[in-house]
Amino acid sequence: MQSVADRRAAGSLGRRVQQIVQQPLDGTEMRQALETLAATYSTQTVDSRRHRDVRSEMQEHTQRLDADFVRALGEVNAVFTDLEASVQHLDAQCSGLRVQVNSALRATESVSAQASLLVDEQRELAMRSTVARGVLEAFTLTDADTKVLDAGVIDDAYFDVLDRVDRTRRECQRLNIEQTAVSDLLAQLAQHEESAYAALLRWVLAEIRVLSRDAPEFSTRLKQALARLESHPVLFATATAEIASARCDALHRAFLAALVRGGPNGTPRPIEAHAGDPQRFVGDMLAWVHQACASERELLDTMFSRSAMQSAHVPHMLAAALAGVARPLEIRMQQTVAELAAPAAVYRIDSLLGFYKTLFARVCSADSSFVQTVDSLAAQARDKLAASLDALADAVISDLDVQSGVVSPALDVPASLHALLAAVADILRLHEDSVQSHEASSVAALVTSVIGRVQSQVHELVQQLGHLRPYEQSMLELNIWSSIHDTLSAFMSMQDTTSADALIDTLQEQLLGVLKQKSHLPFDSDTKVSEESIELFNHTLKAAMDLDVSRLTSRLNNHAVARQVSEHVIQKFVQDYARVYQQYIDSGSDASTLLSPDSVSTLL
């Protein structure tokens, strides 16, 4: 076996030989290297010969490789020569074909242009066809929809088709183009819609017949149908008018039944059973109508949509339904009011009518016949109230007439005035308890008008009472004024006190004149006090009758006014007497014959 050193040496020699073999022999560097070797080993040694043999072998090998390469390159050259000939042949053929194609293109150029135009036109026609199919599908009814409308069966499918017709018509109108096709589509849709809604209206009118019952029940489809009819005002108005007519008849029958028969099995009792109590009779009728109004409102709320309830149709329908009870209510109200005589009873009816008139005006239109009827009844009750108070006022004026002889020497207020004031007090007291505070001005105006008419004629009538002294006439007027003031001051402010003050001043002057006349003293500054007048004055003063002012004012009903008048007259009389007394003393007369002013004041 060879050693490791031998194997390494052989491997190294092999690698070197391999490097030498792989080096190109025709290179400049390789030739120089070989020439150097040849010069080095020029001697004919074994080694030199061995090296020359290697060189010869390498040159031979290189020559053989070059020969093989040249031969292979010649074969390749032959192949490329054949290929070039083939390409030249193909090029000649292509040139001929190119000439033929160019001539063919020149010959078919017009045909190609026309074909291109036809292709574009075909593409446009296809697009139009697609659009037309889409428009027809979107804006026309299908055969199934047409069959649903023609069948006339009102159900959910019918409402769906109606909604589609309405939606399609709006979308078609939104196109905003004027073409024959769109106009034809609109006309076709309008025809379908008109016939469909006409059939729907006929069905609604047939269903409305159940509303003439006292407790009507209707299907949800009727509400759906009415909601669809809202978009057609004429058809909707026809339906609402029919509903109002049916409910008007139903309320008329129900109201008459409540008046005559009452409720089921006689509970509650008939309203006319309380005809003897006018206030309860009128209140029960108005309360029944108000409850019926609320029930009708609730019925209409369930029948119509929110938009319809917010429109003017529902108040008009409610007013038209209540028109059925207007005439029976009016007749009984007029009969009841005509039979009343007491103003307070008339005011109770007037207050009820005013209260319910406000309630009805909130839910019904103001120009409806029912609201106008209630308003007319309230006006009649107010006129009746005014007439009743005027009659009492006329009785007061008649009692104060000079020919009546009603006024007594005690100067008492006529009983007719007490009756008038009692009626007025009852009316004002009822009004304070009433909830209609907004009508306070009208009631106060009515009362003020009646009382003012009495007060305006009292002075003239009292002045004509010749059997009364002037101061008695003034006291009678003050008694009348006090009665009126005491009655009305509890309900309203009495701002006109000027006439009362003037009456008091007049009465004080008149009583002062009476005292001076009965004293027999010359209060005139130009007249001298005589012994005879002093004697008469002393006698009168001792008698304490003719000069008793409190006895004269005792016929005043107002004791405070009587005391005020007495004190003022005495004070004024003493002041004037003091002036006369001073004149008498200044004249040098005996002062013991005439009482001092303090004594006179004490005695009076």
DONU-768868 format. One record per residue (C-alpha): residue in one letter; x, y, z. Coordinates in pm, whole numbers. Each point is the difference from the previous one (the first is absolute). Layout:
<sites>
  res       X       Y       Z
    a       X       Y       Z
...
</sites>
This chain:
<sites>
  res       X       Y       Z
    m       0       0       0
    q     122     345     -80
    s      74     234     280
    v    -186     315      70
    a     292     210    -123
    d      -1    -180    -332
    r    -375      58     -41
    r      36     370      80
    a     292      31    -251
    a    -194    -178    -272
    g    -302     223      66
    s     210     311     -18
    l     160    -111    -327
    g    -338     -85    -142
    r    -136     342      83
    r     297     166    -162
    v     -29    -213    -315
    q    -370      77      -8
    q      69     375      23
    i     253     -26    -278
    v    -234    -199    -220
    q    -279     251      51
    q     218     295     -93
    p     -49     116    -365
    l     305     -91    -210
    d     -35     279    -253
    g      35     276     261
    t     303     230       4
    e      84     -80     359
    m     -21    -374     -64
    r     240      21    -295
    q     248     202     199
    a     -16    -254     280
    l      56    -290    -241
    e     294     176    -167
    t     157      60     341
    l     -35    -367      82
    a     149     -94    -330
    a     306     219      63
    t      40    -133     349
    y     -15    -361     -97
    s     201      21    -321
    t     222    -290      90
    q    -100    -338    -118
    t     -95    -138     327
    v    -270    -234      86
    d    -189     268     170
    s      22     228    -293
    r    -126    -258    -234
    r    -283     -76     234
    h     -96     365      -3
    r      21      23    -379
    d    -231    -300     -31
    v    -251     164     229
    r      11     315    -211
    s     -46    -198    -320
    e    -294    -184     148
    m    -154     321     114
    q      40     162    -337
    e    -149    -300    -172
    h    -287      -3     238
    t     -56     369     -63
    q      10     -51    -375
    r    -253    -279      24
    l    -229     224     203
    d      39     282    -248
    a     -75    -235    -286
    d    -313    -127     175
    f    -107     358      68
    v      52     102    -359
    r    -200    -298    -120
    a    -285      70     240
    l       4     367     -93
    g     -25     -96    -364
    e    -305    -208      72
    v    -156     291     187
    n      85     232    -285
    a    -172    -235    -242
    v    -310     -11     215
    f     -10     383      27
    t      50      25    -375
    d    -303    -222     -57
    l    -194     200     257
    e      88     327    -168
    a    -122    -136    -330
    s    -326    -108     161
    v     -45     341     164
    q      62     177    -326
    h    -257    -226    -163
    l    -254      74     275
    d      72     372     -25
    a     -75      -9    -369
    q    -325    -182      64
    c     -96     249     279
    s      67     294    -227
    g    -238    -148    -253
    l    -262     -60     265
    r      49     356     135
    v     -69     138    -345
    q    -312    -214     -28
    v    -123     103     348
    n      56     370     -72
    s    -193     -25    -322
    a    -276    -191     184
    l     -10     266     275
    r     -27     275    -257
    a    -280    -191    -165
    t    -198     -62     333
    e      67     333     177
    s    -353     136     -55
    v    -153    -332     102
    s     201       4     325
    a    -111     353      82
    q    -361     -95     -59
    a      43    -314     211
    s     147     210     282
    l    -299     233     -15
    l    -234    -297       7
    v     179    -142     304
    d     -31     332     188
    e    -366      22     -96
    q     -56    -356     114
    r     166      78     334
    e    -217     312      45
    l    -315    -192     -91
    a      91    -271     250
    m      50     263     270
    r    -332     163     -87
    s    -169    -334       9
    t     143     -68     344
    v    -112     343     126
    a    -345     -49    -153
    r     -40    -336     171
    g     111     157     330
    v    -246     290     -40
    l    -284    -236     -83
    e      80    -217     300
    a      22     307     228
    f    -293     206    -127
    t    -261    -256    -107
    l    -210    -247     190
    t      55    -366     -32
    d    -273    -235    -109
    a     -32    -120     361
    d     -50     357     123
    t    -263      64    -266
    k    -186    -316     100
    v       1     113     367
    l    -149     338     -93
    d    -258    -151    -235
    a    -111    -253     262
    g    -106     284     232
    v      64    -198     319
    i     117     246     264
    d     285    -168     187
    d     367      53      72
    a      97     -90    -356
    y    -241     264    -132
    f     152     265     225
    d     352    -104    -106
    v     -91      44    -366
    l    -158     339      76
    d     318     110     174
    r     205    -116    -296
    v    -223     185    -245
    d      31     319     202
    r     375     -39      43
    t      49     -81    -371
    r    -202     302    -107
    r     207     234     220
    e     324    -147    -131
    c    -122      32    -357
    q     -88     364      58
    r     343      54     153
    l     162     -92    -334
    n     -81     355    -114
    i      22     -81    -371
    e    -260      53    -267
    q     -17    -303    -220
    t    -287    -190    -146
    a      99    -319     178
    v       5     168     343
    s    -334     167     -70
    d    -148    -334    -100
    l     134    -160     318
    l    -149     278     212
    a    -334     -30    -174
    q      -3    -375      50
    l      93      33     368
    a    -262     272      50
    q    -265    -226    -152
    h      95    -290     226
    e      13     229     303
    e    -338     159     -72
    s    -179    -330     -42
    a     173    -147     308
    y     -89     292     226
    a    -356       7    -132
    a     -37    -365      97
    l     158      77     338
    l    -248     286      60
    r    -295    -229     -80
    w     131    -251     250
    v      49     271     266
    l    -354     134     -50
    a    -134    -351      45
    e     202     -49     319
    i    -111     336     142
    r    -355    -128      43
    v     105    -172     323
    l      83     343     148
    s    -369      86      25
    r     -25    -231     301
    d      18     124     358
    a     324    -191      75
    p     168     -44    -340
    e     284    -241     -63
    f     209      27    -314
    s     289    -194    -147
    t     358     115     -16
    r     -21     -14    -379
    l    -253     283       9
    k     260     215     174
    q     258    -104    -260
    a    -241      83    -280
    l     -75     344     146
    a     375      64      32
    r      41     -77    -374
    l    -290     228     -91
    e     169     298     170
    s     215      51    -310
    h    -319      58    -205
    p    -184     295     159
    v    -324     -44    -195
    l     -35    -370      85
    f     107      62     360
    a    -256     278      38
    t    -271    -232    -130
    a      97    -268     252
    t      18     243     293
    a    -337     151     -91
    e    -155    -346       1
    i     160     -78     337
    a    -129     327     146
    s    -350     -71    -131
    a      -1    -349     151
    r     122     124     337
    c    -250     288      -8
    d    -291    -243     -33
    a     144    -224     271
    l      46     287     249
    h    -349     133     -75
    r    -158    -335      87
    a     223     -47     305
    f     -83     348     135
    l    -375     -51     -37
    a      33    -339     168
    a     195     157     290
    l    -270     266      36
    v    -299    -235      -5
    r     115    -353      90
    g     327      52     188
    g     274    -259      11
    p     -21    -379     -26
    n    -254    -141     240
    g     -96     352     104
    t     344      90     143
    p      71     285      -8
    r    -350     143      10
    p    -136     197    -296
    i     126     357      -9
    e    -353     136     -37
    a     -84    -155     337
    h     179     301     153
    a    -180     259    -210
    g    -146     145     320
    d     349     106     108
    p     112     235    -280
    q     364      18     104
    r      40    -377      24
    f    -203     -55    -317
    v     217     237    -203
    g     320    -123     166
    d     -83    -366     -77
    m     -71      77    -366
    l     320     198     -45
    a     203    -260     190
    w    -139    -277    -224
    v      92     198    -311
    h     349      67     137
    q      54    -369      75
    a    -127     -89    -348
    c     240     257    -145
    a     294    -163     181
    s    -110    -345    -119
    e     -28     123    -357
    r     345     155      25
    e     143    -329     123
    l    -177    -189    -281
    l     144     234    -261
    d     346     -31     159
    t      -8    -375     -58
    m    -135      35    -354
    f     232     262    -146
    s     375      48     -13
    r     186     267     195
    s      31     227    -305
    a    -376     -12     -57
    m     -68      73     370
    q     220     308     -24
    s    -185     127    -308
    a    -333     179     -11
    h    -196    -310    -107
    v     -41    -154     347
    p    -139     316     173
    h    -246      41    -288
    m    -105    -365      24
    l     -42      30     377
    a    -210     314     -40
    a    -210    -166    -272
    a     -58    -304     224
    l    -111     221     291
    a    -240     184    -229
    g    -242    -289      55
    v     -56     101     362
    a     -10     375     -64
    r    -371      28     -80
    p    -136    -218     288
    l     234     176     241
    e    -105     344    -126
    i    -374     -70      35
    r      27    -125     360
    m     240     275     101
    q    -228     272    -135
    q    -300    -150     180
    t     193     -23     327
    v     138     354     -16
    a    -338     145     -97
    e    -160    -150     312
    l     258     148     238
    a     -83     315     191
    a     265      37     270
    p     312     178    -131
    a     227    -229     206
    a    -152    -308    -166
    v      45     160    -341
    y     361      81      84
    r      65    -365      96
    i    -115    -105    -347
    d     201     280    -158
    s     311    -107     192
    l     -41    -363    -106
    l     -43      98    -363
    g     302     230      11
    f     217    -272     155
    y     -96    -270    -248
    k      19     243    -291
    t     368      49      80
    l      58    -376      15
    f    -179     -68    -329
    a     184     282    -177
    r     333    -168      81
    v     -80    -320    -190
    c    -240     124    -269
    s      43     270    -257
    a    -139     335     111
    d    -221      32    -311
    s    -168    -339      50
    s    -376     -10      41
    f      23    -172     339
    v     235     259     154
    q    -213     278    -146
    t    -310    -161     152
    v     162     -14     345
    d     121     357     -45
    s    -352     108     -96
    l    -145    -175     306
    a     256     173     224
    a     -92     335    -155
    q    -372     -72      56
    a      68     -90     364
    r     200     319      44
    d    -282     202    -160
    k    -249    -172     231
    l     220      88     297
    a      22     363    -109
    a    -377       9     -54
    s     -62    -143     350
    l     224     259     161
    d    -157     276    -209
    a    -344    -110     120
    l     113      28     363
    a     154     339     -74
    d    -326     114    -159
    a    -182    -111     316
    v     235     216     210
    i     -57     301    -224
    s    -374     -61      11
    d      -1     -13     382
    l     184     332      19
    d    -259     168    -217
    v    -197     278     172
    q    -331    -173     -70
    s      97    -336     141
    g     -15     102     365
    v     247    -276      90
    v     252     227     178
    s     -82       9     372
    p      73     285     245
    a     272    -220     146
    l     190      44    -328
    d      49    -374     -37
    v     148    -131    -326
    p    -272    -149    -224
    a     -33    -376      16
    s      49     -15    -376
    l     353     142      43
    h      75    -264     263
    a    -120    -263    -247
    l     224     144    -275
    l     301      18     230
    a     -61    -352     130
    a     -13    -131    -358
    v     318     187     -89
    a     174    -129     313
    d    -101    -359     -85
    i     134      41    -354
    l     331     146     116
    r      34    -265     269
    l     -62    -276    -253
    h     245     160    -235
    e     272       4     266
    d     -48    -374      45
    s       2     -54    -377
    v     309    -110    -197
    q     -69     253    -275
    s     213     281     132
    h      61     121    -358
    e    -364     120     -16
    a      22     213     315
    s       4     320    -201
    s    -323     -89    -184
    v    -187     -86     321
    a     129     314     172
    a     -97     207    -303
    l    -352    -143       5
    v     -43      65     373
    t     151     347     -25
    s    -228      84    -291
    v    -317    -101     189
    i     100     168     327
    g     122     307    -186
    r    -338      35    -172
    v    -172      -9     341
    q     241     248     154
    s     -32     238    -293
    q    -378      32      55
    v     -13     -10     380
    h      85     368      50
    e    -260     121    -248
    l    -269    -230     139
    v      72      90     363
    q     -13     371     -79
    q    -353     -55    -127
    l    -117    -140     337
    g    -168     321     118
    h    -124    -145     331
    l     362     -27     118
    r     202     290     136
    p     325      78    -186
    y     218    -155     268
    e    -225    -308      -1
    q      49     -29    -374
    s     378      16      50
    m     -15    -264     275
    l    -207    -228    -224
    e     260      34    -274
    l     274     -74     251
    n    -187    -308     120
    i     -30    -126    -357
    w     367      71     -68
    s     105    -172     324
    s    -203    -310     -84
    i     158     -22    -343
    h     348      66     136
    d     -30    -252     285
    t    -118    -269    -245
    l     250      52    -281
    s     309      96     201
    a      44    -361     108
    f      37    -109    -364
    m     148     296    -189
    s     174     327      74
    m    -234     300      25
    q     212     284    -132
    d    -281     251     -61
    t     -37     158     346
    t     -30     357    -125
    s    -380     -12     -14
    a     -17    -136     357
    d     226     277     132
    a    -209     260    -179
    l    -318    -147     153
    i     155      11     348
    d     107     361     -48
    t    -346      93    -122
    l    -166    -180     292
    q     229     176     247
    e     -86     341    -143
    q    -368     -85       3
    l       1    -119     364
    l     205     302     105
    g    -265     220    -158
    v    -272    -189     187
    l     178      54     335
    k      52     368     -68
    q    -361      40     -97
    k    -128    -175     313
    s     239     192     229
    h    -178     332     -82
    l     336     177      20
    p     102     253    -262
    f     312    -163    -141
    d       8     278    -258
    s     279     238     104
    d    -209     306     -82
    t    -289     -91     236
    k      11      78     371
    v     -86    -268     255
    s    -330      83     171
    e    -125    -102     341
    e    -287    -191    -159
    s     236    -208    -219
    i     217     -76     304
    e    -304    -117     194
    l    -118    -220    -285
    f     350    -144     -45
    n      25     -84     369
    h    -343    -161      -2
    t      86    -204    -310
    l     336    -103     141
    k    -160    -113     329
    a    -262    -202    -187
    a     293    -185    -174
    m    -227    -130    -274
    d      14     237    -292
    l     374      47      33
    d      79    -372      41
    v     208     -77    -313
    s      40    -367      85
    r    -378     -38      -9
    l      -1     149    -348
    t     283    -224    -126
    s    -135    -316     163
    r    -175     -87    -324
    l     336     -46    -175
    n      74    -370     -43
    n     373      56      27
    h      61      82     367
    a     357     113     -64
    v    -121     253    -254
    a    -278     107     237
    r     250      60     281
    q     234     185    -234
    v    -279     226    -125
    s    -127      71     353
    e     343      91     131
    h      74     222    -296
    v    -335     184      20
    i      34      57     377
    q     356     122     -39
    k     -98     237    -278
    f    -306     123     193
    v     210      68     312
    q     255     192    -207
    d    -269     220    -149
    y    -167      37     340
    a     333     110     150
    r      15     279    -255
    v    -357     113      91
    y      80     -28     370
    q     311     211     -40
    q    -196     265    -188
    y    -262      -1     275
    i     266      50     272
    d     175     269    -201
    s    -328     195     -21
    g       5      42     381
    s    -299    -226      67
    d     -40    -209     312
    a     199    -321     -57
    s    -195    -194     259
    t    -308     -17    -221
    l     183    -193    -273
    l     177    -333      49
    s     367     -27     -80
    p     115    -199    -307
    d     147    -271     222
    s    -332     -44     175
    v    -185     -17    -329
    s     252    -258    -132
    t     -49    -206     316
    l    -379      13     -24
    l      -3     -86    -372
</sites>
